[in-house]
Amino acid sequence: MKQTFLKFALIFGFGFLLLTIAYSTHSASVAAANSETQSVYLPVVLNAYCSFDFCDSFNDPTSGWPIVDNANYALNYINGTYQMRIKQPVIALAGAPYTSVTDFFIETNARWTTAGGAQTDGLYGLIFGANSTLENYYTFYVWLDHPDFGTAYTLRRVDSGVVTILINWTESDELLKGTNTNRLAVTKQGDAIDLIINGIVVDTYDQPTFSSPGFVGLLTVNLDTADARFADYVIQNFDTTTAGDSEAIGISAESTTTINAADLFD
């Protein structure tokens, strides 16, 4: 009798243990499944951070770039970009709201739009080493529809209407055609001027006479209507001994009778 009872107790206890383990395993599986299906993934939100001396996303229309609208061209902030719209054959220039610099790095995103029937066969780029009236400046700009090279860049110096070609039109496979975005940059340290397209140094020019501070900014040119948009303009000032002589806030200019838009296509 005792042996029968002990056998029954052992069998019952072992069965209860198996049932308990099975239930625990099932509960753990359900919990794991529920936790997997009910997980919440939150987006990582990064604070706006600028590692350069100057950064402009063009989200703030009061950041200091010129706003102009006349018969020849328009400059304005539009949806987180800076617009340079050409209405007549002119050279439109816009100075950045930053001090003049001698040694520096500047960079921006640039692209064409076809809004309002605008063409994409013009020129856009960067200016630097400019005086306070934007009559004298260096300019690195690109042409995405060059008749010989397709996509090409050039470096020039403008002095009171006289254009000097420092690097003539040079083909570049780094440039993206049409309305695609191109990242243009210039580094100037000492005598060397590096020209950078989409992260690649495509050319270097030695200019030992470029030793005084100048302003930086943007350029857009066309012989027909054109609409260029710029985003994320940055400046790094390498000169730690001086911050420049003044600020170029709200400066804009267009070509005068001594220099025509066609001169920059040559």
C-alpha positions in Angstrom: 0.0 0.0 0.0 2.8 2.4 1.0 4.7 1.5 -2.2 1.7 2.1 -4.4 1.1 5.4 -2.7 4.8 6.4 -3.2 4.7 5.4 -6.8 1.5 7.5 -7.3 3.1 10.4 -5.5 6.2 10.2 -7.6 4.3 10.0 -10.9 2.0 12.8 -9.9 4.9 15.0 -8.7 6.9 14.4 -11.9 3.8 15.1 -14.1 3.1 18.3 -12.2 6.8 19.4 -12.6 6.6 18.8 -16.4 3.4 20.7 -16.6 4.9 23.6 -14.6 8.0 23.7 -16.9 5.8 23.5 -20.1 3.6 26.4 -18.8 6.6 28.5 -17.8 8.2 27.9 -21.2 5.0 28.8 -23.0 4.6 31.9 -20.8 8.1 33.0 -21.5 7.6 32.5 -25.3 4.4 34.5 -25.2 6.1 37.3 -23.2 9.0 37.3 -25.6 6.7 37.5 -28.6 4.6 40.2 -27.0 7.7 42.2 -26.1 9.0 41.8 -29.6 5.8 43.0 -31.3 5.2 45.8 -28.8 8.7 47.2 -28.9 8.8 51.0 -29.6 11.7 52.4 -31.6 12.2 56.1 -31.0 14.1 58.2 -33.7 17.5 59.6 -32.7 17.1 63.3 -32.6 20.4 65.2 -33.0 20.7 68.8 -31.9 21.8 71.2 -34.7 25.6 71.4 -34.4 28.1 73.5 -36.3 31.7 72.4 -36.2 32.8 75.4 -38.4 33.2 79.1 -37.7 30.1 79.8 -39.7 27.2 77.6 -40.8 24.0 78.6 -42.6 21.3 76.1 -43.4 19.2 79.0 -44.9 16.3 78.1 -42.7 16.4 81.5 -41.0 15.6 84.3 -43.5 17.1 86.8 -41.2 20.6 85.2 -41.1 22.0 88.1 -43.1 22.3 87.1 -46.8 21.0 89.8 -49.2 17.3 89.7 -50.2 16.8 91.4 -53.6 14.2 91.4 -56.3 14.7 93.6 -59.4 14.3 93.4 -63.1 17.6 91.4 -63.6 17.7 88.9 -60.7 16.2 87.9 -57.4 17.9 86.7 -54.2 15.8 85.1 -51.5 15.4 82.4 -48.9 13.1 79.6 -50.0 12.3 76.4 -48.1 15.7 76.0 -46.4 17.7 77.1 -49.5 19.1 80.4 -50.8 17.7 81.2 -54.2 19.6 83.1 -56.9 17.2 83.6 -59.8 18.5 85.1 -63.1 15.9 87.0 -65.1 18.2 88.8 -67.6 21.8 88.0 -68.8 23.7 89.2 -65.7 26.3 88.0 -63.2 24.5 87.9 -59.8 26.7 87.9 -56.6 25.8 87.5 -53.0 28.2 88.1 -50.1 28.1 85.9 -47.0 27.3 87.6 -43.7 30.8 86.8 -42.3 34.0 88.6 -41.8 36.7 88.8 -44.4 39.2 85.9 -44.4 42.7 85.2 -45.7 43.1 81.5 -45.2 39.9 79.5 -45.2 37.6 76.6 -46.2 34.2 77.4 -47.7 31.7 74.9 -49.0 28.0 74.7 -50.1 25.5 72.5 -51.9 24.3 73.9 -55.2 21.7 72.8 -57.7 19.5 74.1 -60.5 15.7 74.0 -60.5 13.4 74.2 -63.5 10.7 76.2 -61.6 9.0 78.7 -63.9 10.7 77.4 -67.0 14.2 78.2 -65.7 17.1 76.7 -67.6 19.9 74.5 -66.3 22.7 75.5 -68.7 24.1 78.4 -66.7 26.9 78.8 -64.2 27.0 78.6 -60.4 29.7 78.6 -57.9 31.7 80.3 -55.1 33.4 83.7 -54.8 36.2 84.6 -52.4 38.9 87.2 -51.9 36.3 89.8 -52.7 36.3 93.5 -51.8 33.4 95.1 -50.0 31.6 96.1 -53.2 32.1 92.7 -54.9 33.8 94.4 -57.9 37.0 92.4 -57.4 36.9 88.7 -56.5 38.1 85.2 -57.3 35.5 82.8 -58.5 35.3 79.0 -58.8 32.3 78.0 -60.8 30.9 75.1 -62.8 29.1 74.6 -66.1 27.0 71.4 -66.4 26.3 71.8 -70.1 29.7 72.8 -71.5 29.7 72.4 -75.4 33.0 70.6 -75.4 33.4 68.9 -72.0 29.8 68.3 -70.9 30.6 69.0 -67.2 33.4 71.4 -66.4 34.9 73.9 -63.9 37.0 77.0 -64.0 38.9 79.4 -61.7 39.0 83.1 -62.5 39.8 86.5 -61.1 37.7 89.6 -61.7 39.3 93.0 -61.2 37.0 96.0 -61.9 35.5 94.3 -65.0 38.7 92.6 -66.2 38.4 88.8 -66.2 41.6 86.8 -65.8 41.5 83.0 -66.4 43.6 81.2 -63.8 42.4 77.7 -64.6 40.6 77.4 -68.0 37.6 75.2 -68.5 38.5 71.7 -67.3 36.4 68.6 -67.7 35.2 66.9 -64.5 33.5 63.6 -64.1 32.8 64.5 -60.5 30.1 66.9 -61.4 26.5 65.8 -61.6 24.3 67.1 -64.5 20.9 68.7 -64.6 19.1 69.4 -61.3 21.3 67.1 -59.2 23.1 68.6 -56.2 26.8 69.3 -56.4 28.9 70.1 -53.3 31.4 72.8 -54.2 34.3 73.8 -51.9 37.5 75.9 -51.8 40.4 75.6 -49.4 42.9 78.5 -49.4 46.0 78.2 -47.3 49.1 80.2 -48.0 49.7 80.3 -51.7 47.6 77.2 -52.5 43.9 77.3 -53.6 42.3 73.9 -53.7 39.2 73.4 -55.8 36.9 70.6 -54.5 33.9 69.0 -56.2 31.7 66.5 -54.3 34.5 65.8 -51.8 37.3 65.4 -54.4 40.1 67.9 -54.9 40.0 68.3 -58.6 42.7 71.1 -59.0 45.1 73.3 -57.1 46.3 76.8 -58.1 49.2 78.6 -56.6 48.5 82.3 -56.1 51.3 84.0 -54.0 49.7 87.5 -54.4 46.5 86.5 -52.6 47.6 87.5 -49.1 45.0 90.0 -47.8 41.6 89.3 -46.3 38.6 89.1 -48.6 34.9 88.3 -48.4 33.3 85.1 -49.6 29.9 84.3 -51.1 28.0 82.9 -54.1 27.7 83.5 -57.9 25.1 82.6 -60.5 25.2 83.5 -64.2 23.1 82.7 -67.2 22.2 84.2 -70.6 18.6 83.1 -70.1 16.4 82.6 -67.1 17.9 80.4 -64.4 17.2 79.4 -60.8 20.0 78.2 -58.6 19.4 77.0 -55.0 22.2 76.8 -52.4 22.1 75.0 -49.1 24.4 74.5 -46.0 27.0 77.2 -46.6 30.0 76.8 -44.2 33.1 78.7 -43.5 36.2 77.7 -41.6 38.6 80.6 -40.9 42.2 79.2 -40.6 43.7 82.6 -39.6 43.8 82.6 -35.8 45.5 85.9 -35.6 42.7 88.1 -37.0 39.0 87.7 -37.5 39.0 89.9 -40.6 38.4 93.6 -41.0 34.6 93.9 -41.2 31.4 92.0 -41.8 29.8 91.7 -45.3 26.1 91.6 -44.2 23.6 92.0 -47.0 26.0 92.7 -49.8 24.8 91.9 -53.3 25.9 93.0 -56.8 25.4 92.4 -60.5 27.6 92.7 -63.5 28.3 96.2 -64.8 28.7 97.5 -68.3 32.4 96.6 -68.1 31.8 92.9 -67.7 29.0 90.9 -69.4 27.6 87.6 -68.4 28.9 86.1 -71.6 32.5 86.8 -70.5 32.3 84.1 -67.8 31.3 81.5 -70.4 34.4 82.0 -72.5 
